[in-house]
Amino acid sequence: MHARGRYPPGIHGGGRGGGMGSGNPSGPNPNFQYRNPNQQQYVQRNVGQSHQQFQQQNQQQWLRRNQAGPDSAVDEVEKTVQSEAVDSSSQDWKARLKIPPPDTRYRTEDVTATKGNEFEDYFLKRELLMGIYEKGFERPSPIQEESIPIALTGSDILARAKNGTGKTAAFCIPALEKIDQDNNVIQVVILVPTRELALQTSQVCKELGKHLKIQVMVTTGGTSLKDDIMRLYQPVHLLVGTPGRILDLSKKGVCILKDCSMLVMDEADKLLSPEFQPSIEQLIHFMPLNRQILLFSATFPVTVKDFKDRYLQKPYIINLMDELTLKGITQYYAFVEERQKVHCLNTLFSKV
């Protein structure tokens, strides 16, 4: 009984495949092919090299982790905590605001027909947003939605909207946003036709910008010119006033407008009447050529078009006027002679 060969065919002749030894009397198998020992060694060397490269990569990763040390993990934790703190602080500043009670008066479509935007959508300064919310504004009105983003781009605007729809804030908010409070020069001029409107507009600017370090000044005719001159020697960023007084101060060299980048004209139809238009045109020549001009009014006569063609550069037109009066208000006209006006007013007031 022959023992089974312990080796592969052709090695020492002990296998069934035959070989060169005497264990297979029939001789070597003619179809047998010997394995190339050099090829086997070549494959083994490649396997060894790839294993060595894998170990080196693991070692390098381990070294990088050790070099980073525990500080990297701490940094990641700190960054996470800081981001959470920023998120919480962004909510905390709203909670600390002194917001007045909500206005429960009935609102018509003149102020409710909005696109659903928020004041935060315009990326305004937080200090300005604080003033806006503490003023009692909840969301921008239609005229504010249309004018604020366009004014922030630096474009000229010709806006027509009804009285009582938020026109004042529509130009005060972008004006306050664009002012550099670290540059103590007059950067914005707001022109109005009357002293009462100047006081009202300046008060709105002060209330909206009360958390900003912006200096607001109001100047009108009929007040002390000396006081205005002394005030202009102090920092002023935003100037509100009537055209005649501001022109007078500019001619005296006290009101410097060479750095004024924005001119706002409220009640533009009245400002462009023959009474004011010559003063305004002279005043514009004291300002730089790249100034931005914003015109706001409820009506625009032919004089406005002539002024627009001469001084505004590709203005953005906003027209929210389908009718002159606010919705929900009915107007009546009483045609009486001059001597009957007082009697007519007394009669009307007695019926109220």
Rosetta silent file (secondary structure, phi, psi, omega in degrees, C-alpha in Angstrom):
SEQUENCE: MHARGRYPPGIHGGGRGGGMGSGNPSGPNPNFQYRNPNQQQYVQRNVGQSHQQFQQQNQQQWLRRNQAGPDSAVDEVEKTVQSEAVDSSSQDWKARLKIPPPDTRYRTEDVTATKGNEFEDYFLKRELLMGIYEKGFERPSPIQEESIPIALTGSDILARAKNGTGKTAAFCIPALEKIDQDNNVIQVVILVPTRELALQTSQVCKELGKHLKIQVMVTTGGTSLKDDIMRLYQPVHLLVGTPGRILDLSKKGVCILKDCSMLVMDEADKLLSPEFQPSIEQLIHFMPLNRQILLFSATFPVTVKDFKDRYLQKPYIINLMDELTLKGITQYYAFVEERQKVHCLNTLFSKV
SCORE:     score description
SCORE:     0.000 S_00000001
   1 L     0.000  124.289 -176.734    0.000    0.000    0.000 S_00000001
   2 L   -89.400  140.116  177.024    1.487    3.211   -1.145 S_00000001
   3 L   -79.722  146.283  179.936    1.334    6.337    1.007 S_00000001
   4 L   -67.745  139.877 -179.305   -0.219    9.506   -0.487 S_00000001
   5 L   -61.973  141.526 -177.295    2.354   11.993   -1.653 S_00000001
   6 L   -92.754   -6.539 -174.000    3.010   14.872    0.734 S_00000001
   7 L  -122.078  160.832  175.578    4.098   17.377   -1.890 S_00000001
   8 L   -64.505  163.639 -178.610    2.527   19.004   -4.908 S_00000001
   9 L   -58.391  138.776  174.852    3.093   17.407   -8.258 S_00000001
  10 L    86.487   -1.610  177.608    6.564   17.653   -9.538 S_00000001
  11 L  -110.378  120.177 -179.131    8.195   18.275   -6.158 S_00000001
  12 L    58.387    6.740  173.063   10.279   15.403   -4.875 S_00000001
  13 L    68.567   15.290 -176.117    8.199   13.089   -7.041 S_00000001
  14 L   -94.553   -5.189 -175.404    5.855   12.069   -4.219 S_00000001
  15 L   -94.942  174.285 -177.676    2.593   13.415   -5.628 S_00000001
  16 L   -78.259  -20.914 -177.582    0.055   11.971   -7.930 S_00000001
  17 L   -74.398   -5.569  179.485    0.691   14.511  -10.617 S_00000001
  18 L    84.308  159.830 -179.833    4.051   12.987  -11.284 S_00000001
  19 L  -167.244 -153.952 -175.724    7.391   14.637  -11.192 S_00000001
  20 L   -96.998   -5.986 -178.694   11.001   14.127  -11.646 S_00000001
  21 L   -83.508  178.460 -177.720   11.486   11.768   -8.718 S_00000001
  22 L   -83.672   -1.592 -178.338   11.403    8.003   -8.691 S_00000001
  23 L   -72.916  -14.920  179.214    8.035    7.951   -6.888 S_00000001
  24 L  -120.649  101.057 -175.309    6.205    8.124  -10.196 S_00000001
  25 L   -65.535  -22.768 -176.303    7.385    5.392  -12.516 S_00000001
  26 L   -78.786   -6.270  177.948    5.480    6.796  -15.427 S_00000001
  27 L    92.331  179.206 -176.158    7.658    9.920  -15.472 S_00000001
  28 L   -68.352  151.389  177.972    6.766   13.562  -15.341 S_00000001
  29 L   -75.583  122.883 -176.749    3.365   14.892  -16.402 S_00000001
  30 L   -68.637  -21.946 -178.918    3.814   16.598  -19.777 S_00000001
  31 L   -91.019   -2.789 -176.841    0.908   19.119  -19.050 S_00000001
  32 L   -77.517  134.427  178.027    2.263   20.233  -15.696 S_00000001
  33 L  -115.008  128.234  179.981    3.557   23.841  -15.515 S_00000001
  34 L   -74.692  142.654  176.214    5.921   24.831  -12.783 S_00000001
  35 L   -75.204  136.680 -178.116    5.092   27.951  -10.739 S_00000001
  36 L   -76.889  113.093 -177.410    7.556   30.755  -11.259 S_00000001
  37 H   -64.182  -30.088  178.489    9.211   31.311   -7.891 S_00000001
  38 H   -65.774  -38.119  179.014   10.236   34.859   -8.889 S_00000001
  39 H   -65.237  -40.079  178.977    6.575   35.762   -9.588 S_00000001
  40 H   -62.744  -42.893  179.156    5.526   34.438   -6.168 S_00000001
  41 H   -65.623  -35.849 -179.515    8.177   36.533   -4.453 S_00000001
  42 H   -64.319  -41.884  179.197    7.110   39.615   -6.489 S_00000001
  43 H   -65.459  -41.504 -179.699    3.514   39.286   -5.323 S_00000001
  44 H   -64.432  -38.074  178.097    4.587   38.848   -1.742 S_00000001
  45 H   -64.039  -40.485  178.140    6.740   41.983   -1.906 S_00000001
  46 H   -62.554  -42.933  178.923    3.777   44.020   -3.200 S_00000001
  47 H   -61.993  -40.818  179.198    1.565   42.733   -0.397 S_00000001
  48 H   -65.101  -40.023  179.688    4.203   43.664    2.145 S_00000001
  49 H   -65.929  -43.626 -179.727    4.584   47.165    0.719 S_00000001
  50 H   -64.650  -37.404  177.313    0.842   47.872    0.753 S_00000001
  51 H   -65.670  -38.846  179.128    0.611   46.658    4.326 S_00000001
  52 H   -66.085  -40.264  178.042    3.525   48.883    5.274 S_00000001
  53 H   -63.471  -39.394  178.952    1.885   51.925    3.598 S_00000001
  54 H   -62.356  -42.529  177.987   -1.350   51.248    5.486 S_00000001
  55 H   -63.946  -39.091  179.418    0.538   51.165    8.769 S_00000001
  56 H   -64.179  -41.854  178.546    2.291   54.436    7.888 S_00000001
  57 H   -62.011  -43.751  177.737   -1.011   56.142    7.101 S_00000001
  58 H   -62.469  -39.494  179.545   -2.488   55.015   10.414 S_00000001
  59 H   -65.375  -40.230  178.758    0.622   56.204   12.220 S_00000001
  60 H   -64.596  -42.717  177.437    0.438   59.628   10.529 S_00000001
  61 H   -61.768  -40.493  179.039   -3.230   60.016   11.460 S_00000001
  62 H   -64.195  -39.724  178.595   -2.424   59.020   15.027 S_00000001
  63 H   -65.641  -40.929  179.293    0.412   61.575   15.123 S_00000001
  64 H   -62.828  -41.059  178.059   -1.865   64.318   13.772 S_00000001
  65 H   -65.076  -39.171  179.319   -4.449   63.586   16.416 S_00000001
  66 H   -69.816  -37.532  178.521   -1.799   63.612   19.119 S_00000001
  67 H   -64.854  -39.982  177.414   -0.269   66.838   17.798 S_00000001
  68 H   -62.772  -37.243  174.744   -3.691   68.504   17.829 S_00000001
  69 H    70.344 -172.209 -179.675   -4.044   67.372   21.405 S_00000001
  70 H   -72.626  -14.682 -178.437   -7.053   67.967   23.600 S_00000001
  71 H   -63.460  -35.932 -179.455   -7.105   71.668   22.651 S_00000001
  72 H   -62.950  -41.064  177.437   -8.775   70.926   19.326 S_00000001
  73 H   -64.530  -38.540  177.944  -11.642   69.188   21.061 S_00000001
  74 H   -64.738  -41.162  178.649  -11.898   72.099   23.458 S_00000001
  75 H   -60.363  -42.614  179.556  -11.948   74.540   20.533 S_00000001
  76 H   -61.985  -41.518  179.168  -14.775   72.642   18.904 S_00000001
  77 H   -64.989  -41.644  179.711  -16.757   72.739   22.133 S_00000001
  78 H   -63.411  -41.877  178.432  -16.069   76.462   22.539 S_00000001
  79 H   -61.377  -41.809  178.937  -17.193   77.165   18.972 S_00000001
  80 H   -63.262  -43.760  179.905  -20.412   75.255   19.576 S_00000001
  81 H   -64.113  -41.080  179.912  -21.034   77.127   22.821 S_00000001
  82 H   -63.955  -42.878  179.292  -20.301   80.474   21.129 S_00000001
  83 H   -63.276  -39.967  177.314  -22.690   79.750   18.256 S_00000001
  84 H   -66.644  -35.218  178.334  -25.388   78.778   20.729 S_00000001
  85 H   -66.547  -38.653  177.628  -24.662   81.943   22.698 S_00000001
  86 H   -63.054  -43.871  179.185  -25.022   84.048   19.534 S_00000001
  87 H   -62.112  -42.598 -179.369  -28.348   82.396   18.770 S_00000001
  88 H   -68.992  -37.935 -179.931  -29.576   82.967   22.304 S_00000001
  89 H   -67.178  -33.773  178.517  -28.306   86.558   22.357 S_00000001
  90 H   -64.801  -24.601  175.550  -30.095   87.259   19.077 S_00000001
  91 H   -89.351  -30.735 -176.990  -33.279   86.299   20.856 S_00000001
  92 H   -67.286  -36.749 -176.303  -32.400   88.000   24.156 S_00000001
  93 H   -64.837  -30.377  175.967  -32.065   91.491   22.664 S_00000001
  94 H   -71.018  -36.363 -178.557  -35.664   91.331   21.504 S_00000001
  95 H   -68.566  -24.772 -178.458  -36.812   90.209   24.936 S_00000001
  96 L   -87.639   -3.400 -177.568  -35.138   93.244   26.522 S_00000001
  97 L   -71.815  147.422  176.548  -36.884   95.772   24.267 S_00000001
  98 L   -96.511   76.515 -175.650  -39.379   98.208   25.724 S_00000001
  99 L   -81.401  131.570  179.018  -42.070   97.634   23.133 S_00000001
 100 L   -69.993  165.459  177.504  -45.199   99.774   23.507 S_00000001
 101 L   -58.540  145.392 -178.981  -48.642   98.170   23.661 S_00000001
 102 L   -62.644  146.739  178.969  -49.866   96.983   20.252 S_00000001
 103 L   -80.067  114.568 -175.934  -51.964   99.376   18.205 S_00000001
 104 L   -95.828    6.026  179.495  -55.455   97.915   18.158 S_00000001
 105 L   -67.565  152.299 -179.439  -56.939  100.497   15.833 S_00000001
 106 L   -66.567  135.159 -179.215  -58.553   99.246   12.650 S_00000001
 107 L  -115.713  137.540  179.358  -56.151   99.155    9.701 S_00000001
 108 L   -94.720  178.611 -179.410  -57.126   99.407    6.070 S_00000001
 109 H   -65.143  -16.176  178.443  -55.491   97.893    3.013 S_00000001
 110 H   -61.344  -26.572 -179.781  -53.357  101.024    2.650 S_00000001
 111 H  -121.395   -9.902 -178.293  -51.077   99.650    5.364 S_00000001
 112 H  -101.531  -16.593 -177.694  -51.980   95.938    5.503 S_00000001
 113 L   -80.546   69.448 -176.851  -51.554   94.966    1.833 S_00000001
 114 L  -102.912  176.043  177.488  -47.898   93.975    2.287 S_00000001
 115 L   -91.360   -1.862 -179.572  -45.686   91.259    0.824 S_00000001
 116 L    88.573   16.224  179.623  -45.080   89.735    4.248 S_00000001
 117 L   -75.949  160.312  174.505  -41.529   91.079    4.698 S_00000001
 118 L  -116.122  157.688  177.577  -39.914   91.740    8.063 S_00000001
 119 H   -62.940  -30.546  179.302  -37.577   94.588    8.999 S_00000001
 120 H   -70.017  -16.599  178.450  -34.859   92.028    9.685 S_00000001
 121 H   -67.607  -17.271 -177.688  -35.019   90.945    6.040 S_00000001
 122 H   -94.121    5.886  177.057  -33.186   94.160    5.093 S_00000001
 123 L    54.977   47.555  178.104  -30.100   93.321    7.236 S_00000001
 124 L   -80.301  161.497  176.774  -30.330   96.546    9.218 S_00000001
 125 L   -61.001  145.600 -178.455  -28.103   97.334   12.186 S_00000001
 126 H   -61.720  -39.234 -179.762  -29.318   95.772   15.393 S_00000001
 127 H   -62.609  -35.026  176.985  -29.362   99.159   17.136 S_00000001
 128 H   -70.844  -40.162  176.949  -31.610  100.492   14.396 S_00000001
 129 H   -61.205  -38.067  178.094  -33.889   97.465   14.640 S_00000001
 130 H   -61.080  -43.251  177.763  -34.190   98.074   18.366 S_00000001
 131 H   -65.930  -36.226  179.947  -35.359  101.626   17.710 S_00000001
 132 H   -64.348  -47.665 -177.776  -37.812  100.461   15.056 S_00000001
 133 H   -70.031  -36.982  178.495  -39.472   97.900   17.339 S_00000001
 134 H   -72.607  -17.697  173.138  -39.509  100.231   20.337 S_00000001
 135 L   -74.185  -16.633  179.494  -41.185  102.826   18.136 S_00000001
 136 L   104.533    2.434  178.450  -44.051  100.357   17.814 S_00000001
 137 L   -77.828  131.191  179.539  -43.428   99.236   14.225 S_00000001
 138 L  -101.313  -50.604  178.509  -44.139   95.547   13.769 S_00000001
 139 L  -139.844  154.522  179.941  -43.747   95.027   10.018 S_00000001
 140 L   -67.035  142.260  176.018  -42.958   97.366    7.129 S_00000001
 141 L   -77.896  170.968 -178.146  -45.900   99.004    5.394 S_00000001
 142 H   -55.123  -43.497 -179.468  -46.276   98.762    1.587 S_00000001
 143 H   -68.385  -32.608  177.290  -44.369  102.013    0.915 S_00000001
 144 H   -71.057  -38.985  176.572  -41.619  100.907    3.299 S_00000001
 145 H   -61.082  -36.367 -177.483  -41.360   97.509    1.626 S_00000001
 146 H   -79.005  -38.992 -169.474  -40.909   99.187   -1.736 S_00000001
 147 H   -92.079  -36.172 -173.727  -38.554  102.017   -0.806 S_00000001
 148 H   -59.491  -53.185 -178.426  -36.224  100.724    1.950 S_00000001
 149 H   -64.123  -33.523  179.198  -34.354   98.045   -0.058 S_00000001
 150 H   -70.842  -41.308  179.205  -34.053  100.321   -3.104 S_00000001
 151 H   -64.161  -34.409  179.976  -32.782  103.253   -1.036 S_00000001
 152 H   -67.708  -22.059  177.799  -30.168  101.017    0.592 S_00000001
 153 L   -80.832  -11.067  179.504  -28.712  100.268   -2.856 S_00000001
 154 L    93.745    6.631 -178.667  -28.026  103.969   -3.456 S_00000001
 155 L   -81.662  150.891  172.797  -30.542  104.467   -6.266 S_00000001
 156 L   -71.535  149.383 -175.807  -32.614  107.618   -6.698 S_00000001
 157 E  -133.479  138.743  170.496  -36.296  107.184   -5.864 S_00000001
 158 E  -122.268  100.586 -171.217  -39.487  108.908   -6.944 S_00000001
 159 E  -114.225  135.619  178.862  -42.152  107.588   -4.572 S_00000001
 160 E  -126.286  118.602 -179.084  -45.818  108.409   -4.477 S_00000001
 161 L  -151.494  160.843 -176.703  -47.940  107.181   -1.585 S_00000001
 162 L   -71.429  154.427  172.845  -50.827  108.381    0.543 S_00000001
 163 L   -67.265  139.167  179.749  -50.385  110.406    3.687 S_00000001
 164 L    89.446   12.103 -179.456  -50.509  108.262    6.794 S_00000001
 165 L  -109.162    8.327  176.223  -48.996  105.122    5.234 S_00000001
 166 L    97.735   28.144 -179.197  -45.503  105.395    6.733 S_00000001
 167 H   -65.801  -37.264 -177.384  -43.642  107.581    4.240 S_00000001
 168 H   -60.737  -48.088  178.052  -41.527  109.256    6.938 S_00000001
 169 H   -68.262  -23.658 -178.980  -40.073  105.974    8.193 S_00000001
 170 H   -64.683  -28.239  176.038  -39.680  104.841    4.587 S_00000001
 171 H  -107.924  -22.314  178.110  -36.830  107.330    4.110 S_00000001
 172 H   -69.732  -39.405 -177.661  -35.665  107.769    7.728 S_00000001
 173 H   -63.570  -51.890  177.352  -34.789  104.071    8.138 S_00000001
 174 H   -65.717  -30.705  177.717  -32.435  103.812    5.112 S_00000001
 175 H   -63.733  -46.650  179.048  -30.970  107.233    5.940 S_00000001
 176 H   -65.996  -34.897 -179.726  -30.068  106.123    9.475 S_00000001
 177 H   -66.663  -36.920 -173.977  -28.748  102.803    8.190 S_00000001
 178 H   -86.164   -8.709 -178.799  -26.348  104.401    5.694 S_00000001
 179 L   -76.101  132.744  173.289  -24.894  106.990    8.093 S_00000001
 180 L   -90.555  105.700 -173.705  -21.367  106.323    9.340 S_00000001
 181 L   -71.238  -12.252  176.959  -21.583  107.451   12.955 S_00000001
 182 L   -87.420   -8.293  179.611  -17.784  107.591   13.246 S_00000001
 183 L  -105.086  105.283 -172.646  -17.565  110.236   10.511 S_00000001
 184 L   -83.555   67.250  175.049  -18.588  113.562   12.039 S_00000001
 185 L  -137.031  162.051  176.735  -19.903  115.270    8.899 S_00000001
 186 L   -73.354  116.994 -176.322  -23.368  115.986    7.535 S_00000001
 187 L  -110.222  -20.737 -179.259  -24.244  112.866    5.539 S_00000001
 188 E  -138.107  135.009  173.256  -28.023  113.200    5.096 S_00000001
 189 E  -122.209  127.779  176.805  -30.229  116.260    4.531 S_00000001
 190 E  -113.554  118.025 -179.589  -34.023  115.983    4.792 S_00000001
 191 E  -100.189  134.464  176.845  -35.942  118.922    3.340 S_00000001
 192 L  -135.901  157.863 -174.370  -39.525  119.682    4.358 S_00000001
 193 L   -82.463  -19.853 -173.692  -41.748  122.670    3.561 S_00000001
 194 L  -130.856  159.185  179.030  -42.853  123.676    7.081 S_00000001
 195 H   -66.467  -41.139 -178.950  -41.385  124.071   10.557 S_00000001
 196 H   -61.641  -42.900  179.319  -43.970  121.742   12.105 S_00000001
 197 H   -68.248  -33.121  177.165  -43.130  118.950    9.679 S_00000001
 198 H   -64.474  -44.607  178.020  -39.402  119.492   10.307 S_00000001
 199 H   -63.305  -40.858  179.761  -39.880  119.063   14.056 S_00000001
 200 H   -65.446  -44.230 -178.400  -42.027  115.979   13.519 S_00000001
 201 H   -66.724  -42.442  179.180  -39.534  114.374   11.110 S_00000001
 202 H   -64.196  -34.654  178.028  -36.526  115.080   13.318 S_00000001
 203 H   -66.502  -39.898  176.844  -38.355  113.536   16.270 S_00000001
 204 H   -62.550  -42.598  179.105  -39.015  110.361   14.265 S_00000001
 205 H   -62.530  -41.583 -179.985  -35.316  110.182   13.318 S_00000001
 206 H   -66.364  -38.878 -178.920  -34.257  110.600   16.957 S_00000001
 207 H   -71.136  -41.411  178.792  -36.657  107.916   18.159 S_00000001
 208 H   -67.865  -34.003 -176.916  -35.670  105.406   15.482 S_00000001
 209 L  -104.739   26.338 -175.124  -31.971  106.054   16.015 S_00000001
 210 L   -69.696  -20.460  176.435  -31.934  106.411   19.790 S_00000001
 211 L   -93.120   -1.623  176.442  -29.668  103.358   20.136 S_00000001
 212 L  -100.806  154.322  177.930  -27.296  104.742   17.487 S_00000001
 213 L   -91.830   57.275 -177.873  -24.671  107.404   18.095 S_00000001
 214 L  -111.206  129.725 -179.159  -26.151  109.632   15.389 S_00000001
 215 L   -94.245  121.746 -179.055  -26.571  113.353   15.944 S_00000001
 216 E  -110.122  133.930  178.618  -29.766  114.823   14.474 S_00000001
 217 E  -127.944  143.095  176.211  -30.280  118.579   14.077 S_00000001
 218 E  -120.431  136.442  179.782  -33.361  120.516   12.982 S_00000001
 219 E  -143.231  131.007 -179.690  -33.212  124.049   11.582 S_00000001
 220 L  -142.038  165.191  174.405  -36.020  126.185   10.182 S_00000001
 221 L   -68.124  155.651 -179.735  -36.763  129.776    9.470 S_00000001
 222 L    87.938    1.083  177.161  -38.128  131.917   12.286 S_00000001
 223 L  -116.589  173.133 -175.738  -35.652  130.590   14.863 S_00000001
 224 L   -66.319  118.644  177.625  -32.341  131.945   16.114 S_00000001
 225 H   -68.397  -34.891 -179.759  -29.728  131.801   13.362 S_00000001
 226 H   -63.414  -41.129  178.536  -26.955  132.223   15.931 S_00000001
 227 H   -62.885  -39.911  178.521  -28.061  129.110   17.816 S_00000001
 228 H   -65.486  -39.304  179.389  -28.018  127.091   14.593 S_00000001
 229 H   -64.123  -44.233  178.776  -24.511  128.326   13.758 S_00000001
 230 H   -64.404  -37.028 -179.903  -23.249  127.350   17.206 S_00000001
 231 H   -67.291  -34.732 -177.847  -24.920  123.937   16.910 S_00000001
 232 H   -72.347  -13.353  173.763  -23.247  123.239   13.562 S_00000001
 233 L   -77.170  -10.842  173.533  -19.832  123.577   15.190 S_00000001
 234 L   -96.638  162.895 -179.607  -20.737  120.365   17.024 S_00000001
 235 L   -59.922  132.326  175.724  -21.003  116.976   15.259 S_00000001
 236 L  -136.951  124.279  178.239  -24.109  116.646   13.051 S_00000001
 237 L  -100.673  -37.238 -175.466  -24.820  113.553   10.943 S_00000001
 238 E  -129.711  126.199 -177.142  -28.420  114.167    9.847 S_00000001
 239 E  -116.423  124.546  177.575  -29.877  117.611    9.166 S_00000001
 240 E  -114.896  133.349  179.110  -33.624  118.247    8.926 S_00000001
 241 E  -179.373 -176.540  177.956  -34.932  121.641    7.916 S_00000001
 242 L   -91.882  152.029 -173.227  -36.548  123.998    5.452 S_00000001
 243 H   -58.938  -43.137 -175.528  -34.724  124.894    2.212 S_00000001
 244 H   -61.697  -45.205 -178.342  -34.288  128.625    2.883 S_00000001
 245 H   -67.177  -44.174 -179.813  -32.592  128.240    6.283 S_00000001
 246 H   -65.172  -37.704  177.239  -30.254  125.421    5.162 S_00000001
 247 H   -64.767  -40.796  178.565  -29.289  127.406    2.047 S_00000001
 248 H   -61.325  -44.765  178.786  -28.541  130.455    4.183 S_00000001
 249 H   -66.507  -33.908  178.877  -26.274  128.415    6.477 S_00000001
 250 H   -69.239  -41.308  179.156  -24.539  126.846    3.469 S_00000001
 251 H   -65.412  -30.063  178.012  -23.808  130.213    1.887 S_00000001
 252 L   -77.565   -5.413 -179.642  -22.279  131.403    5.157 S_00000001
 253 L    78.224   12.732 -179.857  -19.892  128.440    5.041 S_00000001
 254 L   -91.137  -41.242  179.152  -21.227  127.019    8.295 S_00000001
 255 L   -92.965  103.554 -176.913  -23.265  124.139    6.878 S_00000001
 256 L   -93.077  118.518 -176.090  -20.780  121.980    4.960 S_00000001
 257 L  -114.976   14.445 -176.779  -22.517  119.643    2.513 S_00000001
 258 L   -69.581  -18.264  178.198  -19.576  118.377    0.442 S_00000001
 259 L  -107.749   10.289 -179.764  -19.844  114.962    2.154 S_00000001
 260 L   -77.655  115.670 -175.307  -23.650  114.762    2.052 S_00000001
 261 L   -99.236   -7.588 -177.734  -24.481  111.579    0.143 S_00000001
 262 E  -141.489  129.426  174.255  -28.294  111.621    0.481 S_00000001
 263 E  -119.220  121.701  179.566  -30.900  114.326   -0.081 S_00000001
 264 E  -111.763  133.665  177.868  -34.489  113.537    0.916 S_00000001
 265 E  -121.631  104.246  176.389  -37.409  115.743   -0.122 S_00000001
 266 E   -90.441  146.557 -171.487  -40.619  115.086    1.772 S_00000001
 267 L    54.139   53.637 -173.271  -43.811  116.666    0.413 S_00000001
 268 H   -62.158  -28.778  179.563  -41.905  117.122   -2.828 S_00000001
 269 H   -63.494  -36.667  177.876  -44.880  118.675   -4.613 S_00000001
 270 H   -77.679  -36.449 -179.408  -44.772  121.628   -2.197 S_00000001
 271 H   -67.069  -27.113 -179.477  -40.971  121.840   -2.171 S_00000001
 272 L   -96.757   18.882  171.889  -40.910  122.137   -5.959 S_00000001
 273 L   -76.917  163.717 -179.345  -43.368  125.027   -6.000 S_00000001
 274 L   -56.492  -20.917 -179.510  -42.044  128.417   -7.185 S_00000001
 275 L   -71.145  -37.228 -173.632  -41.554  129.391   -3.536 S_00000001
 276 L  -109.487  -27.650 -169.556  -38.945  126.717   -2.752 S_00000001
 277 H   -57.706  -42.160  178.216  -37.575  125.328   -6.023 S_00000001
 278 H   -59.885  -39.010  179.013  -34.919  128.043   -6.663 S_00000001
 279 H   -66.193  -39.689 -179.307  -33.494  127.533   -3.164 S_00000001
 280 H   -66.325  -41.143 -179.973  -33.398  123.760   -3.596 S_00000001
 281 H   -65.373  -36.721  175.001  -31.600  123.976   -6.923 S_00000001
 282 H   -68.041  -37.794 -178.684  -28.958  126.235   -5.375 S_00000001
 283 H   -65.468  -34.971 -179.249  -28.638  123.905   -2.419 S_00000001
 284 H   -62.727  -30.886 -178.640  -27.981  120.895   -4.654 S_00000001
 285 L   -70.883  -14.010  174.418  -24.862  122.593   -6.034 S_00000001
 286 L   -83.885   -6.956 -176.412  -23.300  122.465   -2.554 S_00000001
 287 L  -102.103  160.860  178.815  -23.552  118.652   -2.598 S_00000001
 288 L   -67.404  160.345 -177.400  -21.347  116.107   -4.396 S_00000001
 289 L   -69.365  -27.284 -177.505  -22.301  114.947   -7.876 S_00000001
 290 L   -92.789   25.688  178.784  -22.834  111.352   -6.752 S_00000001
 291 L   -68.961  157.420  176.923  -25.490  112.277   -4.172 S_00000001
 292 E  -105.370  132.869 -177.424  -28.641  110.198   -3.861 S_00000001
 293 E  -118.073  127.941  177.756  -31.991  111.994   -4.135 S_00000001
 294 E  -119.034  123.448  178.480  -35.250  110.602   -2.742 S_00000001
 295 E  -110.816  126.696  178.738  -38.548  112.314   -3.564 S_00000001
 296 E  -127.776  133.978  179.838  -41.664  111.436   -1.538 S_00000001
 297 E  -167.035  164.496  174.589  -45.090  112.932   -2.039 S_00000001
 298 L   -90.595  -27.519  177.153  -48.776  112.140   -2.380 S_00000001
 299 L  -132.033  150.695  179.713  -49.119  114.100   -5.632 S_00000001
 300 L  -130.506   99.792  176.457  -46.635  114.872   -8.378 S_00000001
 301 L   -73.997 -177.449 -176.942  -47.381  117.902  -10.554 S_00000001
 302 H   -63.388  -31.959 -179.498  -45.604  118.683  -13.807 S_00000001
 303 H   -61.149  -29.906  178.953  -42.843  120.565  -11.966 S_00000001
 304 H   -67.229  -40.595  178.773  -41.758  117.307  -10.338 S_00000001
 305 H   -63.075  -41.372  178.772  -41.202  115.672  -13.726 S_00000001
 306 H   -63.993  -42.738  178.025  -39.038  118.558  -14.880 S_00000001
 307 H   -64.582  -41.315  179.548  -36.949  118.370  -11.691 S_00000001
 308 H   -60.339  -45.166 -177.651  -36.654  114.581  -12.028 S_00000001
 309 H   -64.937  -27.535 -176.131  -35.366  114.813  -15.586 S_00000001
 310 H   -91.801  -30.481 -170.044  -32.672  117.318  -14.600 S_00000001
 311 H  -121.377  -19.911 -179.072  -31.374  116.029  -11.276 S_00000001
 312 L   -96.439  139.607 -178.505  -32.310  112.363  -10.787 S_00000001
 313 L  -105.855  107.768  179.512  -30.278  109.593  -12.395 S_00000001
 314 L    46.428   61.005 -175.291  -32.420  106.668  -13.557 S_00000001
 315 L   -69.181  150.163  174.009  -34.813  106.944  -10.592 S_00000001
 316 E   -86.999  121.686 -174.539  -36.797  103.986   -9.319 S_00000001
 317 E   -93.030  126.524  175.661  -40.487  104.869   -9.635 S_00000001
 318 E  -122.156  122.705 -179.971  -42.857  103.795   -6.851 S_00000001
 319 E  -133.048  105.543  178.539  -46.559  104.539   -7.251 S_00000001
 320 L  -110.422   27.329 -175.444  -48.953  103.191   -4.646 S_00000001
 321 L  -107.790  107.005  169.087  -51.715  105.672   -5.415 S_00000001
 322 L   -99.027  -20.337  173.551  -54.955  104.336   -6.835 S_00000001
 323 L  -155.971  161.410 -172.533  -56.836  107.180   -5.160 S_00000001
 324 L   -73.757  -41.070 -173.287  -55.883  110.231   -3.115 S_00000001
 325 L   -92.398  155.617  175.963  -57.628  109.515    0.179 S_00000001
 326 L   -67.277  149.092  177.330  -57.095  106.640    2.558 S_00000001
 327 L   -64.273  139.485 -179.238  -59.580  103.805    2.444 S_00000001
 328 L    91.116   -1.382  179.136  -62.336  104.257    5.023 S_00000001
 329 L  -115.834  130.469  177.872  -62.207  108.062    4.869 S_00000001
 330 L  -110.659  131.318 -178.932  -64.867  110.098    3.103 S_00000001
 331 L  -106.572  142.602  177.405  -64.139  113.678    2.092 S_00000001
 332 L  -127.533  146.861  178.355  -66.690  116.451    1.667 S_00000001
 333 L  -117.315  132.594  176.977  -66.260  119.884    0.122 S_00000001
 334 L  -115.128  111.820 -179.894  -68.208  122.925    1.241 S_00000001
 335 L   -88.692  108.088 -178.843  -68.203  125.753   -1.289 S_00000001
 336 L  -133.614  163.475  175.042  -68.783  128.970    0.654 S_00000001
 337 L   -76.745  164.149 -175.387  -67.840  132.600    0.333 S_00000001
 338 H   -57.887  -41.220 -176.538  -64.880  133.980    2.282 S_00000001
 339 H   -73.453  -10.956 -178.632  -67.037  135.688    4.890 S_00000001
 340 H   -99.343   -0.454 -174.321  -68.946  132.456    5.564 S_00000001
 341 H   -63.590  -47.979 -176.519  -65.901  130.223    6.377 S_00000001
 342 H   -64.516  -42.597  178.377  -65.854  130.802   10.117 S_00000001
 343 H   -63.149  -39.120  179.197  -69.595  130.273   10.432 S_00000001
 344 H   -63.961  -42.779 -179.921  -69.334  127.066    8.377 S_00000001
 345 H   -64.491  -43.503  178.064  -66.530  125.733   10.602 S_00000001
 346 H   -59.834  -39.647  179.157  -68.491  126.508   13.763 S_00000001
 347 H   -65.419  -41.936 -178.722  -71.488  124.681   12.351 S_00000001
 348 H   -67.995  -45.010 -178.639  -69.419  121.611   11.437 S_00000001
 349 H   -65.704  -30.557  179.398  -67.600  121.421   14.778 S_00000001
 350 H   -70.203  -19.417 -179.951  -70.893  121.715   16.681 S_00000001
 351 H   -90.123  -10.252 -176.403  -72.101  118.535   14.931 S_00000001
 352 L   -76.568    0.000    0.000  -69.037  116.500   15.881 S_00000001
